[in-house]
Amino acid sequence: MASRWQWFNRRRLPGAVLAAVVLAGAAPVPHTLTATAGGPAYTYSPIRSMPVGTTEAQSVVLHDKLYVLGGFDVLKDCCTPTDRAWAFDPAANAWTALPHLPNHGVSHAGIDSDGSRYIYYAGGYAADAAATNQVYGTTDVWRFDTATGGYARMPSLPQARAAGGLAYRAGKLYYFGGANLARTTDSRDVWILDVAAGSTTWVPGAAMPNPRNHLGWAVINGLIYAVGGQHLNDSSTAQAELDRYDPASNAWTRLSAMPVARSHVMDTTFVLGGRLVVVGGWTTTSVSASVTAYDPGTNTWQSWPDAPQARTSATAKSISAGRFVFCCGSAGTSNSNGWLATPAPPVPPPPTPAPPQPRPRAAALSHVTIHPSTVRAARAGRVSAAFRLNRSAKVEAVLRRCLAPRCTVVARTGFSAPPGPSHVSLLALAHRRALPAAHYRLTLTPAAGRAVTVRLVLTR
């Protein structure tokens, strides 16, 4: 931990206050922030506060639960690691206390899980024998069983290390980077432990191209990524470098650097949607709220909208449905509050205005043909054309008697009709007592293009 920012407010609280903090789990202030500038939009909704404010913890997600182990908390004097551990369930928005870490706890450890049951952590700043201060490195490696809540000691690292990375890949653990016990040298060592085979000894791998500590890491498609970090105990030497280790070839590749150098991102680096995401941390001069994402397919970085608050040494991990949790860490003191970042729904484009519709032209309606079989009814005056006007309008009616090969106009007249249903009798229109047997066609033409519905009504 860099001496330039050892200003956490770690006050020892009386036991009664501790009980109140743990049991109450104070609900966050209802506030929602939606980020919209650059990259995907996220809505940050407050989560229930962690029972005890914590920074520099080890964290990992397993089965959509966030596990936060050790670190420094506000109930311990600076700078003594805590042995407290917590699990956060996003579905229930609740924190649960876990069994205490062995050996009085640790901070700055590398951590990962097997994706199924076990969480592994290695190295770090360990509590001293009296549990009143810290030791700047340890060889200890532990396995936490999420099913039983038990801790088991694993084969020790070859040398004491702290602030390095630990990645689990295909049954093997890879520890890399970090600083030595005296904090005088950054390590370029890579050590590998075959957990699946039950190995008891760590074996060396290819050395890191840029030895550093307080770096971030993650595994994407079987490849291990190491990002950011710093040299020695000086946060002003924050690094932007991104390196990738291929276990199959035992080789490192240097990739595109982050837009801005950052350290103290050990537990705010994670994989989301196939991208390597880095949240917050410490630049060469200040605490950061930046969120940046690396795309392995294009070897490029994208700046996403900032987190709600600038924090360093915090916890940020991805969970299901494209979401991630951002909590704890320091913005001047160890924090207990946090947020759940949820992808904001895309903003629909504005509706396309409908093109202007041309004014309908006045046109004759399709004719109504009266079959000869209706002639007897027509003669009795029981055939009429019913129609409907949407408002008052003048209508011209034309009645034709059709005998092959042509039609002859029998009657033509204009009249007005009130809104609503109306009709015209064929006999009244023809001004005749009887209609000769034939086909008849009736056409109604409304004025000014008014809508008219015509139908033939036959009453027997």
CORDAZI-V487963 format. One line per field, one symbol per residue. ss: DSSP state (H for helix, E for strand, L for the rest). phi: phi as a letter, one per 40 degrees, with the letter a starting at -180 (. if undefined). psi: psi as a letter, one per 20 degrees, with the letter a starting at -180 (. if undefined). Layout:
BEGIN
ss=???
phi=???
psi=???
END
This chain:
BEGIN
ss=LLHHHLLLLLLLLLHHHHHHHHHHLLLLLLLEEEELLLLLLEEEEELLLLLLLEELLEEEEELLEEEEELLEELLLLLLLLLLLEEEEELLLLEEEEELLLHHHLEELLEEEELLLLEEEEELLEEELLLLLLEELLELLEEEEELLLLLEEELLLLLLLEELLEEEEELLEEEEELLELLLLLLELLLEEEEELLLLLLLLEELLLLLLLLELLEEEEELLEEEEELLEELLEHHHLLLLEEEEELLLLEEEEELLLLLLLELLLLLEEEELLEEEEELLELLLLELLLEEEEELLLLEEEEELLLLLLLELLEEEELLLLLEEEELLELLLELLLEEEEEELLLLLLLLLLLLLLLLLLLLLLLLEEELHHHHHHHHLLLEEEEEEELLLEEEEEEEEEEELLEEEEEEEEEEEELLEEEEEEHHHHHLLLLLLLLEEEEEEEEHHHLLEEEEEEELL
phi=.cccbcbccbccccdccddcccccfdccccabbbcbcggccbbcbcbcccdbdabfccaabafgbcbbbggbbccbccbbdcbcaabbbcccfabbcbdcccfghabfccaabcgbbbbbaaghccccccfbabbciaccbbbbcccbgcbbcbdcccacaagbbbbbafgbbbbaggbcccfbaccbcbbbbccccgcbbcbcbccccbcabfcbaabbfgbcbbbghabfbbcccdbbcbbbbbccbfabbcbcccdbcabfbdbbbabaggbcbbbghbccbacbbcbbbbbccbfbbbccdcccacabfcbaacbcggbabbaggbbhacbbcabbcbdcccccccccccccccccccaccdcbcbcdccccccccgbbabcabbcadacbbbbbbbbbdbabbccaaababbcdhcaabccccccfbcabccicbbbbbbccggccbbbacbbbc
psi=pphikmkqnnpoqqhhgggggghglpqqpopppopippaqpqpopqrpqqhppqrkrpqqppljqppopbbprijqqpnpqqjqqqppohhilqqpprqqqrkjrqrkqqqrrjjghqpqqqaroqqrhikiaqplqqippqppoihijqppprpqqhrpqqkrqpppoljqpopqbaqrhikipppjqppppnghikqjppqqapqqhnprrkrrrrppljqpppqbarpckoiikqqiqpqppohgilqqppapqqhppqalkhjkprpokjqopppbapaihrqqjqoqppohhilqqpprqqrhqpqqkapoqqarkjrqporbapkhrpqiraqopppqqqpqqqqpqpqppqpqqpqqqqqppoqhijgghghjjjpqoqrpqirpqqpppppqpoppjrqppgqpqqrqqrqaqrrppgghhilqhqpqprpqppppoqqkkqppppqppoo.
END
